[in-house]
């Protein structure tokens, strides 16, 4: 065997021995994993939006993960040992999905909870890939290269879209992603109240900024550890594009987080490398700020109206700054790095030497941040949109206040589900029940708070213990190793630390691609641990092989493969139905794919809603009971699995009202209101139903029933006013969210019933604020009619309003008189 062949093979530290020929299944596992790292980002980074539109790529990912896991199980079948730190971690990981399995007992949404559980197999496969495949030198090099290459391409992909060339680069990925629309990747440049923001594949600028933090620090680290100009330039060439992209995201939180992560990383580098990294960052930042203003304005202009010349100017500026930084980086590595190493050699030997520069960096960084945020003369050198974002960095701005509200509300949810949580997707399913104001956020904007709502204290302890164990073992091993060993896996530490830090303040880890990266990196960090077996008394001392674990993985992966394939098939059937709807109205043709989807995935809320809509339409045409029975059966099954699904509740209410079952409809509304205390549509429906039942009672002279529903109305009215009073206490910087106020429809019902109960002043006060000018609006006319009647009962008049109403419709005079005389 030649030396060349030997070098091409993994060392005996991996899942195969250097003495063996590399098996085909090794390359299959590695190849499929690497392809996944390039495919996943372009599926909206596998964002889990708890909605059918996000499910297909997630289910496809789980299919891929099950294949990877099966191949890895075969590789480990004769190699795996429990009596090692890696062995215990590989088993310990599965306590995380066990916590999700346990939380199914309290699941607020069975669909979301099961999806979260299935996703754990995706994370587990990548953690084990990191733990065992990255353990050998070849695997480590392959995955580091794949992570960086895919990351650098994501940066290039984003900049192409910013400078108006999205069609050119989207053509490279359009064949495997459904998110290229009209030639460009949807929302690669997003728009919000701050203007245009670069989001690349994530379609959300803040998460892209978090990813860029990790990628920037990786690029800087690989640059400063390079001794030759070729290896240095390979990574240095991406520093300015990453920095430009970072500032184009306009993410305020990321600006703070990058400083925190940088300081933490400096503690793991020798003093000379600390200074070297800071020097590279300063040079790169200076060149970035030199071109940022024009690149920003050119990007905004080409999105308003494409201009090839402006796009070209933007690229020329970017390429020029990149070339200058790359040349400077190579020069620094050639001349500055050895000089700093020799000058700081004495400090390197001191135990506390690594603290000196980070402390100075904290002070200097604080001054820089203060200057950027507080000194207008410095901020004015930046693009206007960046200047505005920096100016608004403070604890009183709306995003900070809103996040504080999310976290408090999350803890209210946890208080009701303390031990095992409310299952995957708990926040998305239940946030409206616990929210302090009517915001719309299906994400808790913090991985840790959202995780706590899903798996409770027990599950949170499990994930916390797992993370602490991996970081503890890594850091302990890091400071025991030589420099080459430290460098070999430091990329994984940078990525994991960056993602976890930023995810504390945003929903980055709702992107499954980033969770995959996180667990791959956690596995990579743990892969360098000592091979010495533990002295655990749980196993006989002569135990060297424990093949039952890989065997369980193999069987489990087959089960997950079958299950996830069924989910993909169900989603395909649903997509088929949506396609048929565009061209056909044939009931059987439309219903067949929906039946298949529900058979493969029973109770899915969207599949069910479409089926119910179709069955109801046919029932209205034919009046055949079988369609109504099928509709009711599907609705009942869906609500059993998704009791908090607002769409399904609305379908049920509409069905009850259509059947004139007003009493049950009101009962259902009152059951739903505690779960949706800020839903004005439910309040309006409640008042309408209460008024309808009151009218029936009035016709029959049932005063007891009239009073009962009047008390219901008063309770709802007081609840609305309490909520309105609470909203007035919000800080002026905090957004309220959706509109929440007494509507004219509610005012009409409340005012007329105050009148009927003889409280004419209260009727006047309830009605007056909602009098409008449109006399063709029936609700407005009703309000005016009862308002004028209440004034008449108090001996008051509003002659102008009376004249305006009666001149528009003379019969209104008799209607007002009828109310006054009758009551």
Secondary structure as GFF3:
##gff-version 3
##sequence-region A 1 823
A	DSSP	alpha_helix	3	7	.	.	.	ID=ss1
A	DSSP	alpha_helix	24	39	.	.	.	ID=ss2
A	DSSP	three_ten_helix	40	42	.	.	.	ID=ss3
A	DSSP	three_ten_helix	44	46	.	.	.	ID=ss4
A	DSSP	alpha_helix	52	76	.	.	.	ID=ss5
A	DSSP	alpha_helix	85	92	.	.	.	ID=ss6
A	DSSP	alpha_helix	94	103	.	.	.	ID=ss7
A	DSSP	three_ten_helix	104	106	.	.	.	ID=ss8
A	DSSP	alpha_helix	110	128	.	.	.	ID=ss9
A	DSSP	pi_helix	129	133	.	.	.	ID=ss10
A	DSSP	alpha_helix	137	162	.	.	.	ID=ss11
A	DSSP	alpha_helix	166	170	.	.	.	ID=ss12
A	DSSP	beta_strand	180	181	.	.	.	ID=ss13
A	DSSP	beta_strand	184	185	.	.	.	ID=ss14
A	DSSP	beta_strand	189	192	.	.	.	ID=ss15
A	DSSP	beta_strand	195	198	.	.	.	ID=ss16
A	DSSP	three_ten_helix	200	202	.	.	.	ID=ss17
A	DSSP	alpha_helix	205	224	.	.	.	ID=ss18
A	DSSP	alpha_helix	229	236	.	.	.	ID=ss19
A	DSSP	alpha_helix	239	248	.	.	.	ID=ss20
A	DSSP	alpha_helix	252	266	.	.	.	ID=ss21
A	DSSP	alpha_helix	271	304	.	.	.	ID=ss22
A	DSSP	alpha_helix	308	331	.	.	.	ID=ss23
A	DSSP	pi_helix	332	336	.	.	.	ID=ss24
A	DSSP	alpha_helix	337	343	.	.	.	ID=ss25
A	DSSP	alpha_helix	345	348	.	.	.	ID=ss26
A	DSSP	alpha_helix	353	374	.	.	.	ID=ss27
A	DSSP	alpha_helix	376	379	.	.	.	ID=ss28
A	DSSP	alpha_helix	384	391	.	.	.	ID=ss29
A	DSSP	alpha_helix	398	416	.	.	.	ID=ss30
A	DSSP	alpha_helix	426	434	.	.	.	ID=ss31
A	DSSP	alpha_helix	447	480	.	.	.	ID=ss32
A	DSSP	alpha_helix	483	488	.	.	.	ID=ss33
A	DSSP	alpha_helix	490	503	.	.	.	ID=ss34
A	DSSP	three_ten_helix	508	510	.	.	.	ID=ss35
A	DSSP	alpha_helix	512	526	.	.	.	ID=ss36
A	DSSP	alpha_helix	548	581	.	.	.	ID=ss37
A	DSSP	alpha_helix	587	600	.	.	.	ID=ss38
A	DSSP	alpha_helix	605	622	.	.	.	ID=ss39
A	DSSP	alpha_helix	625	641	.	.	.	ID=ss40
A	DSSP	alpha_helix	646	658	.	.	.	ID=ss41
A	DSSP	alpha_helix	662	673	.	.	.	ID=ss42
A	DSSP	alpha_helix	680	700	.	.	.	ID=ss43
A	DSSP	alpha_helix	703	727	.	.	.	ID=ss44
A	DSSP	alpha_helix	744	756	.	.	.	ID=ss45
A	DSSP	alpha_helix	760	768	.	.	.	ID=ss46
A	DSSP	alpha_helix	778	793	.	.	.	ID=ss47
A	DSSP	alpha_helix	799	808	.	.	.	ID=ss48
A	DSSP	alpha_helix	811	822	.	.	.	ID=ss49
###
